[in-house]
Amino acid sequence: MTTPYTVSLAPGASPMEFNLARILRRNLTGSANTVNLSKLPRRIMISDLPSKRALSLLIDPAAGIAISSATSTHKPTLEGNFDPFSGLPPTFRLRGGWRQPFLAQRLRALLAPNLEPWPLAAKKFYEMDGQGLTDDLRIHHECIGGGERHTFGEGNNEVSILAKADTLAYLYNGYAMLIDEILKGRVQCLGSMQSIALITDATIHQWMDQT
Amino acid sequence: MNNIPFKGETSLEAWLDRHHINRIRTMATDLDGTSLGKYCARAKFLKGLPIGHNIADVALGSDSEHTPHLSFWHSFRRQVIGDIALTPDLDTLIPDGIDAELGQVICDFTHLDGTAISLCPRTKLKQQVKALEDLGLDMRCTFELEFFVYDNTFDDVARKRYRQLNPVNASPLQTIYLLRDSVRAATFMQAVIKRLEWYGIPWEAWNNENGNGQIELNLTPANPVTMADRVIRAKTIIFETAVELGLATTFMAHPQPGFSNGMHIHHSLTRAGESVFFDPSEPHNRSRLLSHWLAGLVDTMPAAVSYLCPSLNAYRRLREFAAPPVTATWGEENKSTGIRLICDAPQTARIEHRVGAGDLNPYLALAVIIAGGLTGLAGELMPPPEFTSLAWGIPADVPRLPADIISAATALAGHSGLKAQLGEEDVTYWVKSRRHEWMNFHRANPGAASSSPTLWEYEHYFAVV
C-alpha cells in the first residue's frame, strides 16, 4: 500500500517550488517509493546556487513534506541547480555528504527524478485526461541520432517533434515544457500554430500537475 | 472648432470636414488593459469602414511584453499568424483637441468580416450588459482612479531604475486630503481636467490620496461600456498630459512602499429608472434582488480577483491594514470588506466593489462584476451574514482572497458559474494568460522573493498599464 504522504506548497509558491513538489510527489507516492521520511532530518534547507534562492522542506514523517521559501541566511543542507526552466531535472549535492553517505543516499532517493523511457512517457502523456489534446491531433516523435520514431494520435492535424532522446525524456516526464525547449533550440517542431500551442499547453499542464 | 462628437450625426465626411480632421487614431484595449491602435490617414480610415482596418491577430493574443501567446490557443486565432480587424465604434469618434487634425475612436477587436470576437474585453462587457438588459435591468457605474504623479520625466524614471523618484506633493508623509499636497498637483490636474471636459468625460472630484504623490480622480457615473471607455480615455489623458508637462504618472498597482493604487468600482441597478436595490418594505431597505446580487458578488469574489487584480504586482497591494480588502465579505458602510454597501436612499443605493487594483482592465472588471451578480440572481443566492467588524487582522480561519496570481487563476478556473456566464473558452484563455505572466516573471527573476517590486515589474507595468 502506498503511504498517503502529502506535499504542500505555501501561498505564492514559485515555479521552482512547483517543480520540486512534482519530483517529491512522484517519489513519495509512486509505486517504486522506497523513501522513509522518518529517517530524514525534520528540516532540509536547499540552496539554488544560480539564483541564491533558499527553500525549506519541513518533514513530518507521518504526514509528508511542506515546501516554502526560506531566508538565504540558513545553512543549506543541499545545494545545486533547481532552475525549473532549464529543461533538466535538478542536480544537487549534500554539503559534507562524504561524511554522511546514508543520508546522501536517502536524499537522492527523495529528490532524484523518476524518469520513464520517453516512448512510454510520451504515450502516457498523449493518453492523459485533461490535457486538452484533441483526438484529431497526430503527433510524430523522432529521436535525433537514435533513429527511433513513434506516432500517437489520429487525424489531419499533424505535428512532428524532433529531439534527442534525453530531451524527449525530460519533456514527457514533466521536467520540461515544449515552448521552452523549442525556444532554446533543443526541439524542432513542425505543425500549425494551433497544433503546436495545444501540445505546448499540455506539457505545461503536465509540468504544473499537482495531483 | 468645437468638440462635438460624431455620435448622433449622419454624414461622417461632413463631420470630419467640419472638424478639419485628416488623421484618426484607432484605439482598442487588449486583455491586460493596454491601449493598442494605429494612426490612420483619413482616406484609409474611411475606406475600411464599417469593418475597420486590419491588425495582427496576436494583438489580442500577446503577453505584457507583446510577445504572442505561443503556448495556448483560442479559436479566434489564425492557424498561422494572420489578421483580425479593429472595428471602430463611430459613436465614440471625437476630435483630439490638442492635435487639431486628429480624431480619436474606440474600437472592438473583430473577425475580418466584422463579426464579434468574444475574447475582446469591450465585446465581453457588451455581452454581460446585454444579459442584464434581457432581465430588464440597467446599470450605472463609476470608477475611482488612483495614480501616482512624479516630478520626473518617464525617461528620467527609467534611467533612475524607478527608484528615488520625486513624488508631486508638499509633505513627505503619507497624508490624505491635504490641500497643500493637492496644490502641488493642481497645475497638472487642471490640464487633465481641461482635456477630460474637452473629451466629454464628466468628473466629480479629485483629491490628494494617501500615497506620496498619489491622486484620486472620481468620474461621474454612466452606463458600463461608456464608463469603461471613459476610464481608458482618462488614463490616456493622464499619461499624455504628464508627458507634455515633463512629469511621470503610473497606475501600476504597487509602485512603491506604502499605499497602493486601487480602482474601486461603484454600481447601482435600476428598472425603468427606479432603483432595484432599495426597498423600504424590506429590513435595512435591502431589496430581495439586492440580496441575490450581493450574494453572487461575494460568492464569485475569490474567482473574480483574477480579473480585478490582473498583474503580478497587483497582489503586493492585498495586505492586511493597508486599505484594500483581503476577504470575500460585505458590510454596509464598511470600507474594510470586499464590498461596501450603501443603501440609505433610493438615489444613492449602490455597491462599492473594493477589490480592484489600479492596473485592472475596466471592461473585464465590469464584466466579471456583472457576471457575478447575474449568477447570484440566477441561483437566487443569499449572501453570508453582514460583516460588521473591521475585516483586517481577523482570525486566520476566515478565508482570505487569493494572494497571488496563480492562486487567483486557480480559483477562477474552478468557478463553473462564472465560467458559464463569461464563456468557458474565454475564461480558460485568461487563466492561461495569467499562468504565462507568472512564468515569464519567474523566468526573468529566479530568485524573486523580494518584498518590494522588482525591476521586471516596473519595466512591464509602470508606463504601460
Interface residues (C-beta under 8 A of the other chain):
Chain A: P11 G12 A13 S14 P15 M16 D48 P50 S51 K52 R53 S69 D83 P84 F85 M177 L178 I179 S192 M193 Q194 I196 A197 L198 T200 D201 I204 M208
Chain B: H69 L70 S71 F72 W73 R77 R78 Q79 V80 I81 Y315 A403 D404 I406 S407 K432 R435 W438 M439 H442 R443 P446 G447 A448 A449
